[in-house]
Amino acid sequence: MKRLQHLHQEKVNRVRTQHRINVHGCDVPDPVCTFSELQSEYGLNPRVLQNLSAAGLTVPTPIQMQAIPLMMHGRELLACAPTGSGKTLAFCLPLLTHLKQPANLGIRALVISPTRELASQTHRELVRLSEGVGFRVHILDKASMAARKCLPSSINKSDILISTPNRLVFLLKQNALDLSSVEWLVVDESDKLFEDGRSGFRDQLAAVFQGCSSPRVRRALYSATCAPDVEQWCRLNLDNLVSVNIGHRNSAVETVEQKLLFVGTENGKLLAVRDIIKKGFLPPMLVFVQSIDRARELFHELVYEGINVDIIHADRTQQQRDNVISSFRSGDIWVLICTALLARGIDFKGVNLVLNYDFPTSAVEYIHRIGRTGRAGRTGRAVTFFTEDDKPLLRSIANVIKQAGCPVPGYMVGFKKIHSKVKRQLQKKPPKRSSIRTTPQFVLKKGRGGEKTGGGGAEGQKRRKKKGGLGGPKKGADGQETKGDEGQKSSVGVQSKVQGTRKNKKGKKN
């Protein structure tokens, strides 16, 4: 018997080593290698298994192989896996299996996300997986909050509720939400939610944890990066904790080709991004900047380049943000300029290029940004601009790139390590940068109205397309090919030469 157990454990260890699964904890259940095992061993609903097959999901990813059995056994969990590795499915399947079937027992599972966009994505995934089973899966958004009179009879009867912490706390303070029946609490992007300060959610999360008062509640925390304070909190507060890490901790996904590009000055960035457009690139592309003002400035520069470009940030209305994301997924938008709002969790399967126009303020932020491409085994590219002002943070980013197997000049990893206090200051307050501007100021003021109404973004570009603008076959951010006017090349850049010439002529007059 002991020999059989020994042989079995050797087989389990080989599977974990092969898939780079690292576990820490006692009595860890064996990983699963197929989704069909979940039905035979854990009672996964056959309809859910059918929905998995219909979505083309046949083999679990490494994080799913180990995290799913742990949650099936009711173990509290801290899971860390690279971006695009299937963490959402790793907690959605155990929730549906644990709940078994719909029941009028109050909210039994709660998923917390740092942004409304990520919450919507999780809601969409759960609805798709539970189709035909009858689970009541609700998201707490502005629409449901506007109808607060219906909350006790609808939201409180959800089987699964997804929300951001702010909205949950708002309703908890008004005694409009009952979390006493919650059996599973899942915290997605846990390192972000545990941050202190204005952009962190630590206080709100504490209130949510207090509201989940059932003695049977179990907690699972997921993220692409593991922060020391999150690990410490888990060790102190979670019972019989198991931590799961896939590959190296805080590492970038290896399916992304990463490149650092020195551009000299802020003006050099604008020249470099126009050069990328002129030479031609395969859309869709995500462009990250460090502030809302800089996002607006870059948008008003690129909107004249003959490409379908739009912008998303926290100052836009929720409806505008939803419309932009929908257009980006469908391929109506080729270049999407964004702030940190989209850096975490959002799954755009077809993004080909991530451009860090402004240097990320930490290695963690860099990992989350470039994780928007190269997802689910696909390949992608990430280009990061840097100037003299970015040298203090260059070493940490270069090490992440080197660890992923991409070439990095030796001098970059040889820079002196900056003091932790300076690093924290840079994370809270990025370097002050000069404005992104070659467009005359009066044009910027005139264009501000376009952003608010959509005239300068995807909607305005649709109108220009009808007048003979760009079209052609292209793929959206979810990898679906869309059709446009005939004769357009698959890579963008040809039309921008004409637009650039026209713009240069205008510049000479000024």
C-alpha positions as CSV (number, residue, x, y, z in Angstrom):
1,M,0.0,0.0,0.0
2,K,2.8,2.4,0.9
3,R,4.6,1.7,-2.4
4,L,1.4,2.4,-4.3
5,Q,1.0,5.7,-2.5
6,H,4.6,6.5,-3.2
7,L,4.2,5.8,-6.9
8,H,1.1,7.9,-7.0
9,Q,2.8,10.8,-5.3
10,E,5.7,10.6,-7.8
11,K,3.2,10.8,-10.7
12,V,1.5,13.8,-9.1
13,N,4.9,15.5,-8.6
14,R,5.8,15.0,-12.2
15,V,2.5,16.6,-13.3
16,R,3.1,19.6,-11.1
17,T,6.7,19.9,-12.3
18,Q,5.8,19.6,-15.9
19,H,3.2,22.4,-15.6
20,R,5.3,24.5,-13.2
21,I,2.7,24.2,-10.4
22,N,4.1,25.2,-7.0
23,V,2.0,24.5,-3.9
24,H,2.5,25.3,-0.2
25,G,0.2,23.7,2.4
26,C,-0.9,20.5,4.0
27,D,-3.0,17.7,2.4
28,V,-3.2,19.3,-1.0
29,P,-5.5,17.4,-3.4
30,D,-4.2,16.0,-6.6
31,P,-4.4,18.2,-9.7
32,V,-6.9,17.4,-12.4
33,C,-5.8,16.9,-16.0
34,T,-9.2,17.0,-17.8
35,F,-12.5,18.7,-17.2
36,S,-14.3,15.4,-17.4
37,E,-12.6,14.4,-14.1
38,L,-14.5,17.2,-12.4
39,Q,-17.8,15.4,-13.3
40,S,-16.7,12.0,-12.1
41,E,-14.8,13.1,-9.0
42,Y,-16.6,16.2,-7.9
43,G,-20.1,16.1,-9.4
44,L,-19.7,18.9,-12.0
45,N,-23.1,19.5,-13.6
46,P,-23.1,17.8,-17.1
47,R,-24.7,21.0,-18.6
48,V,-21.8,23.1,-17.3
49,L,-19.4,20.6,-18.9
50,Q,-21.3,20.8,-22.1
51,N,-21.0,24.6,-22.0
52,L,-17.3,24.3,-21.5
53,S,-17.0,22.1,-24.6
54,A,-19.2,24.5,-26.6
55,A,-16.7,27.3,-25.7
56,G,-13.8,25.3,-27.0
57,L,-12.4,24.6,-23.5
58,T,-11.2,21.0,-23.4
59,V,-8.0,21.0,-21.3
60,P,-7.5,22.9,-18.0
61,T,-4.6,25.4,-17.7
62,P,-2.0,24.8,-14.9
63,I,-3.8,27.2,-12.4
64,Q,-7.1,25.5,-13.2
65,M,-5.6,22.0,-12.7
66,Q,-4.7,22.8,-9.1
67,A,-6.9,25.6,-7.9
68,I,-10.2,23.9,-8.9
69,P,-9.7,20.8,-6.8
70,L,-8.6,22.9,-3.8
71,M,-11.8,24.9,-3.9
72,M,-13.8,21.7,-4.5
73,H,-12.4,20.5,-1.2
74,G,-13.4,23.7,0.5
75,R,-9.8,24.8,1.1
76,E,-9.0,28.5,1.5
77,L,-6.7,29.6,-1.2
78,L,-4.2,32.2,-2.4
79,A,-3.5,31.7,-6.1
80,C,-0.9,33.5,-8.2
81,A,-0.7,32.9,-12.0
82,P,0.4,34.9,-15.0
83,T,-2.0,37.1,-16.9
84,G,-4.2,35.3,-19.4
85,S,-3.7,31.9,-17.7
86,G,-7.4,31.2,-17.0
87,K,-7.8,32.4,-13.4
88,T,-11.4,33.5,-13.9
89,L,-12.5,30.0,-14.9
90,A,-10.4,28.6,-12.0
91,F,-12.9,30.0,-9.5
92,C,-16.1,30.1,-11.6
93,L,-16.2,26.3,-12.0
94,P,-15.8,25.5,-8.3
95,L,-18.5,28.0,-7.4
96,L,-21.0,26.4,-9.8
97,T,-20.1,22.9,-8.6
98,H,-20.3,23.9,-4.9
99,L,-23.7,25.5,-5.2
100,K,-25.0,22.4,-7.2
101,Q,-28.3,24.0,-8.1
102,P,-30.4,27.2,-7.7
103,A,-31.9,27.7,-4.3
104,N,-33.7,30.5,-2.4
105,L,-31.1,30.7,0.3
106,G,-29.8,34.2,-0.2
107,I,-26.5,35.2,-1.8
108,R,-24.3,32.1,-1.5
109,A,-21.2,33.2,-3.5
110,L,-19.7,36.6,-3.8
111,V,-17.0,37.7,-6.3
112,I,-15.2,41.0,-5.6
113,S,-13.4,42.8,-8.5
114,P,-11.4,46.1,-8.5
115,T,-13.1,47.6,-11.5
116,R,-16.6,47.5,-13.0
117,E,-15.1,46.3,-16.4
118,L,-13.5,43.3,-14.7
119,A,-16.7,42.6,-12.8
120,S,-18.7,42.6,-16.0
121,Q,-16.3,40.2,-17.6
122,T,-16.6,37.8,-14.7
123,H,-20.4,38.1,-14.8
124,R,-20.4,37.3,-18.5
125,E,-18.2,34.2,-17.9
126,L,-20.5,32.9,-15.1
127,V,-23.6,33.4,-17.2
128,R,-22.1,31.6,-20.1
129,L,-20.9,28.6,-18.0
130,S,-24.2,28.3,-16.1
131,E,-26.5,28.5,-19.2
132,G,-29.3,26.0,-18.9
133,V,-28.7,25.3,-15.2
134,G,-30.8,28.2,-13.8
135,F,-28.4,29.9,-11.5
136,R,-29.3,33.5,-10.7
137,V,-26.0,35.4,-11.4
138,H,-26.2,39.2,-10.8
139,I,-23.8,42.0,-11.1
140,L,-24.2,45.0,-8.9
141,D,-24.0,48.0,-11.2
142,K,-25.5,51.4,-11.5
143,A,-28.6,50.0,-13.1
144,S,-29.4,47.8,-10.2
145,M,-28.5,50.5,-7.7
146,A,-30.8,52.9,-9.4
147,A,-33.6,50.4,-8.6
148,R,-32.7,50.0,-4.9
149,K,-36.3,49.3,-4.1
150,C,-36.0,46.0,-5.8
151,L,-32.8,45.0,-4.1
152,P,-34.2,42.9,-1.3
153,S,-36.4,40.9,-3.6
154,S,-33.9,40.5,-6.5
155,I,-30.2,41.0,-5.6
156,N,-30.6,39.3,-2.2
157,K,-32.0,36.3,-3.8
158,S,-29.0,35.9,-6.2
159,D,-27.1,32.6,-6.1
160,I,-23.9,34.5,-7.2
161,L,-23.2,38.2,-6.9
162,I,-20.4,40.1,-8.6
163,S,-19.5,43.6,-7.6
164,T,-16.8,46.2,-6.9
165,P,-16.2,46.8,-3.2
166,N,-17.4,50.4,-3.2
167,R,-20.9,49.5,-4.3
168,L,-21.2,46.6,-1.9
169,V,-20.1,48.8,1.0
170,F,-22.6,51.5,0.0
171,L,-25.5,49.0,0.2
172,L,-24.2,47.4,3.4
173,K,-24.2,50.7,5.2
174,Q,-27.8,51.1,4.2
175,N,-28.7,47.6,5.4
176,A,-30.0,46.9,1.9
177,L,-27.8,43.9,1.4
178,D,-27.5,40.6,3.3
179,L,-24.2,38.7,3.0
180,S,-24.8,36.4,6.0
181,S,-25.5,33.4,3.7
182,V,-22.3,33.7,1.7
183,E,-20.4,30.4,1.5
184,W,-17.7,31.4,-0.9
185,L,-16.0,34.8,-1.1
186,V,-13.6,35.2,-4.1
187,V,-11.4,38.3,-4.3
188,D,-10.1,38.8,-7.9
189,E,-6.9,40.9,-8.4
190,S,-6.4,40.7,-4.7
191,D,-3.1,42.7,-4.6
192,K,-4.9,45.7,-6.0
193,L,-7.8,45.4,-3.6
194,F,-5.4,45.2,-0.6
195,E,-3.6,48.5,-1.5
196,D,-3.7,51.4,0.9
197,G,-4.4,55.0,-0.1
198,R,-6.9,56.7,-2.4
199,S,-6.8,54.1,-5.1
200,G,-6.8,51.1,-2.8
201,F,-9.8,49.2,-1.4
202,R,-8.4,47.8,1.9
203,D,-11.0,49.6,4.1
204,Q,-14.0,48.6,1.9
205,L,-12.8,45.0,1.7
206,A,-12.6,44.8,5.5
207,A,-16.3,45.9,5.6
208,V,-17.2,43.2,3.1
209,F,-15.3,40.5,5.0
210,Q,-17.2,41.5,8.1
211,G,-20.5,41.3,6.3
212,C,-19.8,37.7,5.3
213,S,-20.6,36.5,8.8
214,S,-21.4,32.8,8.1
215,P,-19.1,30.4,10.0
216,R,-19.1,28.3,6.8
217,V,-17.7,31.0,4.6
218,R,-14.5,30.1,2.6
219,R,-12.2,32.6,0.9
220,A,-10.1,32.5,-2.2
221,L,-7.8,35.2,-3.5
222,Y,-6.5,35.4,-7.0
223,S,-4.0,37.6,-8.8
224,A,-1.3,37.7,-11.4
225,T,1.1,39.2,-8.9
226,C,1.6,38.4,-5.3
227,A,2.2,41.3,-2.8
228,P,3.9,40.5,0.5
229,D,1.1,42.2,2.5
230,V,-1.5,40.0,0.9
231,E,0.5,36.9,1.7
232,Q,0.9,38.0,5.3
233,W,-2.8,38.8,5.7
234,C,-3.7,35.4,4.3
235,R,-1.4,33.5,6.7
236,L,-2.9,35.4,9.6
237,N,-6.6,35.2,8.6
238,L,-7.3,32.2,6.4
239,D,-7.8,28.7,7.9
240,N,-5.7,25.8,6.6
241,L,-4.3,28.1,3.8
242,V,-2.9,26.6,0.6
243,S,-0.9,28.9,-1.8
244,V,-0.5,28.0,-5.4
245,N,2.0,29.7,-7.8
246,I,2.4,29.0,-11.5
247,G,6.0,29.5,-12.7
248,H,8.1,32.3,-11.2
249,R,6.3,34.8,-8.9
250,N,5.6,38.2,-10.4
251,S,6.8,37.2,-13.8
252,A,5.5,38.2,-17.2
253,V,3.8,35.8,-19.5
254,E,6.3,34.1,-21.9
255,T,4.1,34.3,-25.0
256,V,4.7,38.1,-25.2
257,E,7.7,39.4,-27.2
258,Q,8.9,42.3,-25.1
259,K,11.0,45.3,-26.2
260,L,12.3,48.5,-24.5
261,L,12.7,51.5,-26.8
262,F,14.7,54.6,-25.8
263,V,13.0,57.7,-27.3
264,G,15.1,60.4,-25.7
265,T,12.4,62.9,-24.7
266,E,8.6,63.2,-24.5
267,N,8.5,64.6,-28.0
268,G,10.4,61.5,-29.1
269,K,7.5,59.3,-27.9
270,L,5.1,61.0,-30.3
271,L,7.6,60.6,-33.2
272,A,8.0,56.9,-32.2
273,V,4.3,56.1,-32.1
274,R,3.7,57.8,-35.4
275,D,6.6,55.8,-36.8
276,I,4.9,52.6,-35.7
277,I,1.7,53.7,-37.4
278,K,3.5,54.8,-40.6
279,K,5.4,51.5,-40.9
280,G,2.2,49.5,-40.4
281,F,1.0,47.5,-37.5
282,L,-1.5,44.7,-37.0
283,P,-4.4,46.0,-34.9
284,P,-5.9,46.0,-32.3
285,M,-3.4,47.8,-30.1
286,L,-3.7,49.0,-26.5
287,V,-1.7,52.2,-25.5
288,F,-1.1,52.9,-21.9
289,V,-0.5,56.4,-20.4
290,Q,-0.1,57.5,-16.8
291,S,-3.0,60.0,-16.5
292,I,-6.4,61.0,-17.9
293,D,-5.0,64.3,-19.2
294,R,-2.2,62.6,-21.1
295,A,-4.8,60.1,-22.5
296,R,-6.8,63.0,-23.9
297,E,-3.7,64.7,-25.3
298,L,-2.5,61.6,-27.1
299,F,-6.0,60.9,-28.4
300,H,-6.2,64.3,-30.0
301,E,-2.8,63.7,-31.7
302,L,-3.6,60.3,-33.1
303,V,-7.2,61.0,-34.2
304,Y,-5.6,62.8,-37.2
305,E,-3.5,59.8,-38.2
306,G,-6.1,58.0,-40.3
307,I,-6.7,55.2,-37.9
308,N,-9.7,54.2,-35.8
309,V,-8.7,55.4,-32.3
310,D,-10.6,56.0,-29.1
311,I,-10.0,56.6,-25.5
312,I,-11.2,55.1,-22.2
313,H,-10.6,56.5,-18.7
314,A,-12.4,56.9,-15.4
315,D,-13.9,60.3,-16.3
316,R,-16.0,58.9,-19.1
317,T,-19.5,57.7,-18.3
318,Q,-20.1,54.0,-17.7
319,Q,-22.2,53.9,-20.9
320,Q,-19.3,55.5,-22.9
321,R,-16.8,53.0,-21.4
322,D,-19.1,50.1,-22.2
323,N,-19.5,51.3,-25.8
324,V,-15.8,51.7,-26.2
325,I,-14.9,48.2,-24.9
326,S,-17.6,46.7,-27.2
327,S,-16.3,48.6,-30.2
328,F,-12.7,47.5,-29.4
329,R,-13.8,43.9,-29.1
330,S,-15.7,44.0,-32.4
331,G,-12.8,45.6,-34.3
332,D,-14.4,49.1,-34.9
333,I,-11.6,50.6,-32.8
334,W,-8.0,49.7,-33.8
335,V,-6.1,51.7,-31.2
336,L,-7.4,52.2,-27.7
337,I,-5.7,54.7,-25.4
338,C,-6.2,53.9,-21.7
339,T,-5.0,54.5,-18.2
340,A,-4.5,51.9,-15.5
341,L,-8.3,51.3,-15.7
342,L,-7.8,48.5,-18.2
343,A,-4.4,47.2,-16.9
344,R,-6.0,44.4,-14.7
345,G,-7.9,41.3,-15.6
346,I,-9.7,42.5,-18.7
347,D,-9.6,39.6,-21.3
348,F,-9.1,40.9,-24.8
349,K,-8.1,37.7,-26.5
350,G,-7.0,39.2,-29.8
351,V,-4.8,42.2,-28.8
352,N,-1.7,42.0,-30.9
353,L,0.3,44.9,-29.5
354,V,0.5,46.7,-26.1
355,L,2.4,50.0,-26.2
356,N,3.5,51.5,-22.9
357,Y,3.6,55.1,-24.0
358,D,4.4,56.2,-20.4
359,F,6.7,54.0,-18.4
360,P,5.0,51.9,-15.8
361,T,5.6,52.9,-12.2
362,S,6.4,49.4,-11.0
363,A,7.2,45.9,-12.2
364,V,3.7,44.7,-11.0
365,E,2.0,47.4,-13.1
366,Y,4.2,46.4,-16.1
367,I,3.2,42.8,-15.8
368,H,-0.5,43.6,-15.7
369,R,-0.3,46.0,-18.6
370,I,1.5,43.7,-21.0
371,G,-0.7,40.9,-19.9
372,R,-3.5,42.3,-22.1
373,T,-1.8,40.5,-25.0
374,G,-0.5,37.0,-25.3
375,R,-3.5,35.5,-23.6
376,A,-4.7,31.9,-23.5
377,G,-1.6,30.7,-25.4
378,R,-1.6,33.3,-28.1
379,T,1.4,35.3,-29.0
380,G,1.7,39.1,-28.7
381,R,4.1,42.1,-28.6
382,A,4.8,44.7,-26.0
383,V,6.8,47.8,-26.6
384,T,7.8,50.2,-23.8
385,F,9.0,53.7,-24.4
386,F,11.5,55.2,-21.9
387,T,13.3,58.5,-21.5
388,E,16.1,59.8,-19.2
389,D,13.4,60.4,-16.5
390,D,12.5,56.7,-16.4
391,K,15.9,55.4,-15.5
392,P,15.2,54.9,-11.8
393,L,12.6,52.3,-12.6
394,L,14.3,50.8,-15.7
395,R,16.2,48.1,-13.7
396,S,13.1,46.4,-12.3
397,I,11.3,46.3,-15.6
398,A,14.4,45.0,-17.4
399,N,14.7,42.2,-14.9
400,V,11.1,41.1,-15.6
401,I,11.8,41.1,-19.4
402,K,15.0,39.2,-19.0
403,Q,13.3,36.6,-16.7
404,A,10.7,36.0,-19.5
405,G,13.5,35.1,-21.9
406,C,13.5,38.3,-24.0
407,P,16.8,40.1,-24.8
408,V,17.8,43.0,-22.6
409,P,21.0,45.1,-22.8
410,G,23.3,44.3,-19.9
411,Y,23.7,47.9,-18.7
412,M,19.9,48.1,-17.9
413,V,20.0,45.3,-15.3
414,G,23.3,46.7,-13.9
415,F,21.7,50.0,-12.8
416,K,21.8,50.7,-9.0
417,K,18.8,49.5,-7.2
418,I,16.7,52.4,-6.0
419,H,15.6,52.8,-2.3
420,S,12.2,51.4,-1.4
421,K,11.0,54.8,-0.2
422,V,11.8,56.4,-3.6
423,K,10.1,53.4,-5.3
424,R,6.9,54.0,-3.3
425,Q,7.0,57.7,-4.0
426,L,7.2,57.0,-7.8
427,Q,4.3,54.5,-7.6
428,K,2.1,57.1,-5.9
429,K,3.3,60.1,-8.0
430,P,4.8,59.3,-11.5
431,P,7.3,61.7,-13.0
432,K,5.9,65.0,-14.2
433,R,5.9,65.0,-18.0
434,S,5.5,67.7,-20.6
435,S,2.3,67.8,-22.6
436,I,1.7,65.6,-25.6
437,R,1.1,68.2,-28.2
438,T,1.9,69.1,-31.8
439,T,-1.7,70.0,-32.6
440,P,-2.6,73.7,-32.2
441,Q,-4.3,74.6,-28.9
442,F,-7.5,75.8,-30.5
443,V,-7.9,72.4,-32.2
444,L,-7.6,70.7,-28.9
445,K,-10.3,72.8,-27.4
446,K,-12.6,72.3,-30.3
447,G,-11.9,68.5,-30.2
448,R,-12.9,68.1,-26.5
449,G,-16.5,68.0,-27.4
450,G,-15.8,65.2,-29.8
451,E,-14.5,63.0,-27.0
452,K,-17.6,63.6,-24.9
453,T,-20.0,62.8,-27.6
454,G,-18.0,60.1,-29.4
455,G,-17.5,62.3,-32.5
456,G,-13.7,62.1,-32.2
457,G,-13.7,58.4,-31.4
458,A,-15.3,55.3,-32.9
459,E,-18.6,57.0,-33.7
460,G,-17.0,59.9,-35.5
461,Q,-14.7,57.5,-37.4
462,K,-17.7,55.4,-38.5
463,R,-19.2,58.6,-40.0
464,R,-15.9,59.4,-41.7
465,K,-15.7,55.8,-43.0
466,K,-19.0,56.3,-44.8
467,K,-17.4,59.3,-46.6
468,G,-14.6,57.1,-48.0
469,G,-12.3,56.6,-45.0
470,L,-10.5,53.5,-43.9
471,G,-12.1,50.1,-43.9
472,G,-11.0,46.6,-44.7
473,P,-10.8,43.2,-43.1
474,K,-9.5,43.4,-39.5
475,K,-9.8,41.5,-36.3
476,G,-11.3,42.8,-33.1
477,A,-9.8,42.5,-29.7
478,D,-11.6,39.2,-29.2
479,G,-10.0,37.8,-32.3
480,Q,-13.1,37.9,-34.5
481,E,-12.6,39.1,-38.1
482,T,-14.8,41.9,-39.3
483,K,-15.3,43.3,-42.7
484,G,-14.9,46.8,-44.2
485,D,-14.2,48.5,-47.5
486,E,-12.3,46.5,-50.2
487,G,-8.6,47.2,-50.8
488,Q,-7.6,47.9,-47.3
489,K,-4.5,46.1,-46.1
490,S,-4.5,43.9,-42.9
491,S,-1.9,46.1,-41.3
492,V,-2.6,49.8,-40.7
493,G,-0.2,52.5,-41.9
494,V,-0.8,53.2,-45.6
495,Q,-3.5,55.9,-45.1
496,S,-1.6,57.6,-42.3
497,K,1.0,58.8,-44.8
498,V,-1.6,60.9,-46.6
499,Q,-3.1,62.1,-43.4
500,G,0.4,63.0,-42.0
501,T,1.2,65.0,-45.1
502,R,-2.0,66.9,-44.8
503,K,-1.3,67.6,-41.2
504,N,2.3,68.8,-41.8
505,K,1.0,71.3,-44.3
506,K,-1.3,72.7,-41.7
507,G,1.5,72.9,-39.2
508,K,3.6,75.0,-41.6
509,K,0.8,77.6,-41.8
510,N,0.8,78.0,-38.0
